[in-house]
């Protein structure tokens, strides 16, 4: 069997491509999966804060803050009217 250097190099390149491409593809897929998993975890945390969860949700906190601001404005208005009178 007479194998030339060119045919041996061609076979080596084919084998390298057959091994390198799938492993590179798998590595890229794995990194993408890790990043998407991290993003999914962050979205779950945000959803947990936005929706009702025993009065500690972000929505409830914002509603309480709006109420507190309204009370402070009313108190400030009352104080100013007493000062000006």
Phi and psi restraints in degrees (value plus and minus 20) as a CYANA .aco file:
   2 UNK   PHI    -127.1   -87.1
   2 UNK   PSI      83.0   123.0
   3 UNK   PHI    -125.0   -85.0
   3 UNK   PSI     106.0   146.0
   4 UNK   PHI    -106.0   -66.0
   4 UNK   PSI     149.1   189.1
   5 UNK   PHI     -85.6   -45.6
   5 UNK   PSI     -56.3   -16.3
   6 UNK   PHI     -84.9   -44.9
   6 UNK   PSI     -63.3   -23.3
   7 UNK   PHI     -89.2   -49.2
   7 UNK   PSI     -53.8   -13.8
   8 UNK   PHI     -87.0   -47.0
   8 UNK   PSI     -60.8   -20.8
   9 UNK   PHI     -85.2   -45.2
   9 UNK   PSI     -59.7   -19.7
  10 UNK   PHI     -82.7   -42.7
  10 UNK   PSI     -63.2   -23.2
  11 UNK   PHI     -84.1   -44.1
  11 UNK   PSI     -60.6   -20.6
  12 UNK   PHI     -83.9   -43.9
  12 UNK   PSI     -59.8   -19.8
  13 UNK   PHI     -87.2   -47.2
  13 UNK   PSI     -60.8   -20.8
  14 UNK   PHI     -83.1   -43.1
  14 UNK   PSI     -62.7   -22.7
  15 UNK   PHI     -85.4   -45.4
  15 UNK   PSI     -61.6   -21.6
  16 UNK   PHI     -82.4   -42.4
  16 UNK   PSI     -63.1   -23.1
  17 UNK   PHI     -85.5   -45.5
  17 UNK   PSI     -59.7   -19.7
  18 UNK   PHI     -86.7   -46.7
  18 UNK   PSI     -45.9    -5.9
  19 UNK   PHI    -114.8   -74.8
  19 UNK   PSI     -63.3   -23.3
  20 UNK   PHI     -92.0   -52.0
  20 UNK   PSI     -65.6   -25.6
  21 UNK   PHI     -80.6   -40.6
  21 UNK   PSI     -68.5   -28.5
  22 UNK   PHI     -84.0   -44.0
  22 UNK   PSI     -57.7   -17.7
  23 UNK   PHI     -90.3   -50.3
  23 UNK   PSI     -56.8   -16.8
  24 UNK   PHI     -86.6   -46.6
  24 UNK   PSI     -61.0   -21.0
  25 UNK   PHI     -82.8   -42.8
  25 UNK   PSI     -61.7   -21.7
  26 UNK   PHI     -84.9   -44.9
  26 UNK   PSI     -60.9   -20.9
  27 UNK   PHI     -83.6   -43.6
  27 UNK   PSI     -62.6   -22.6
  28 UNK   PHI     -83.9   -43.9
  28 UNK   PSI     -63.4   -23.4
  29 UNK   PHI     -81.9   -41.9
  29 UNK   PSI     -60.5   -20.5
  30 UNK   PHI     -85.1   -45.1
  30 UNK   PSI     -63.7   -23.7
  31 UNK   PHI     -85.3   -45.3
  31 UNK   PSI     -60.9   -20.9
  32 UNK   PHI     -83.0   -43.0
  32 UNK   PSI     -61.2   -21.2
  33 UNK   PHI     -83.0   -43.0
  33 UNK   PSI     -60.7   -20.7
  34 UNK   PHI     -83.9   -43.9
  34 UNK   PSI     -63.2   -23.2
  35 UNK   PHI     -86.2   -46.2
  35 UNK   PSI     -62.1   -22.1
  36 UNK   PHI     -87.0   -47.0
  36 UNK   PSI     -54.3   -14.3
  37 UNK   PHI     -84.4   -44.4
  37 UNK   PSI     -62.2   -22.2
  38 UNK   PHI     -83.4   -43.4
  38 UNK   PSI     -61.3   -21.3
  39 UNK   PHI     -84.6   -44.6
  39 UNK   PSI     -58.8   -18.8
  40 UNK   PHI     -83.5   -43.5
  40 UNK   PSI     -61.1   -21.1
  41 UNK   PHI     -82.6   -42.6
  41 UNK   PSI     -62.3   -22.3
  42 UNK   PHI     -84.1   -44.1
  42 UNK   PSI     -60.2   -20.2
  43 UNK   PHI     -85.4   -45.4
  43 UNK   PSI     -57.3   -17.3
  44 UNK   PHI     -83.0   -43.0
  44 UNK   PSI     -61.1   -21.1
  45 UNK   PHI     -83.0   -43.0
  45 UNK   PSI     -62.7   -22.7
  46 UNK   PHI     -84.6   -44.6
  46 UNK   PSI     -64.8   -24.8
  47 UNK   PHI     -80.7   -40.7
  47 UNK   PSI     -58.3   -18.3
  48 UNK   PHI     -82.6   -42.6
  48 UNK   PSI     -57.3   -17.3
  49 UNK   PHI     -95.0   -55.0
  49 UNK   PSI     -52.3   -12.3
  50 UNK   PHI     -98.3   -58.3
  50 UNK   PSI     -50.0   -10.0
  51 UNK   PHI    -123.9   -83.9
  51 UNK   PSI     143.3   183.3
  52 UNK   PHI     -76.9   -36.9
  52 UNK   PSI     112.8   152.8
  53 UNK   PHI    -172.9  -132.9
  53 UNK   PSI      38.9    78.9
  54 UNK   PHI      59.2    99.2
  54 UNK   PSI       9.4    49.4
  55 UNK   PHI      65.6   105.6
  55 UNK   PSI     -16.1    23.9
  56 UNK   PHI    -130.3   -90.3
  56 UNK   PSI      -7.4    32.6
  57 UNK   PHI     -95.6   -55.6
  57 UNK   PSI     141.0   181.0
  58 UNK   PHI     -82.1   -42.1
  58 UNK   PSI     -56.3   -16.3
  59 UNK   PHI     -80.1   -40.1
  59 UNK   PSI     -65.2   -25.2
  60 UNK   PHI     -84.8   -44.8
  60 UNK   PSI     -59.3   -19.3
  61 UNK   PHI     -85.0   -45.0
  61 UNK   PSI     -60.4   -20.4
  62 UNK   PHI     -86.4   -46.4
  62 UNK   PSI     -62.0   -22.0
  63 UNK   PHI     -81.4   -41.4
  63 UNK   PSI     -61.0   -21.0
  64 UNK   PHI     -85.1   -45.1
  64 UNK   PSI     -60.2   -20.2
  65 UNK   PHI     -83.8   -43.8
  65 UNK   PSI     -61.2   -21.2
  66 UNK   PHI     -82.3   -42.3
  66 UNK   PSI     -62.4   -22.4
  67 UNK   PHI     -83.9   -43.9
  67 UNK   PSI     -64.1   -24.1
  68 UNK   PHI     -81.9   -41.9
  68 UNK   PSI     -60.6   -20.6
  69 UNK   PHI     -85.3   -45.3
  69 UNK   PSI     -60.9   -20.9
  70 UNK   PHI     -82.6   -42.6
  70 UNK   PSI     -61.5   -21.5
  71 UNK   PHI     -84.3   -44.3
  71 UNK   PSI     -63.8   -23.8
  72 UNK   PHI     -82.9   -42.9
  72 UNK   PSI     -59.5   -19.5
  73 UNK   PHI     -83.6   -43.6
  73 UNK   PSI     -62.9   -22.9
  74 UNK   PHI     -84.7   -44.7
  74 UNK   PSI     -62.1   -22.1
  75 UNK   PHI     -83.7   -43.7
  75 UNK   PSI     -63.0   -23.0
  76 UNK   PHI     -83.8   -43.8
  76 UNK   PSI     -60.4   -20.4
  77 UNK   PHI     -83.7   -43.7
  77 UNK   PSI     -60.8   -20.8
  78 UNK   PHI     -84.4   -44.4
  78 UNK   PSI     -64.3   -24.3
  79 UNK   PHI     -82.9   -42.9
  79 UNK   PSI     -62.7   -22.7
  80 UNK   PHI     -84.4   -44.4
  80 UNK   PSI     -58.9   -18.9
  81 UNK   PHI     -87.0   -47.0
  81 UNK   PSI     -53.7   -13.7
  82 UNK   PHI     -91.6   -51.6
  82 UNK   PSI     -56.8   -16.8
  83 UNK   PHI     -88.3   -48.3
  83 UNK   PSI     -60.7   -20.7
  84 UNK   PHI     -95.2   -55.2
  84 UNK   PSI     -38.6     1.4
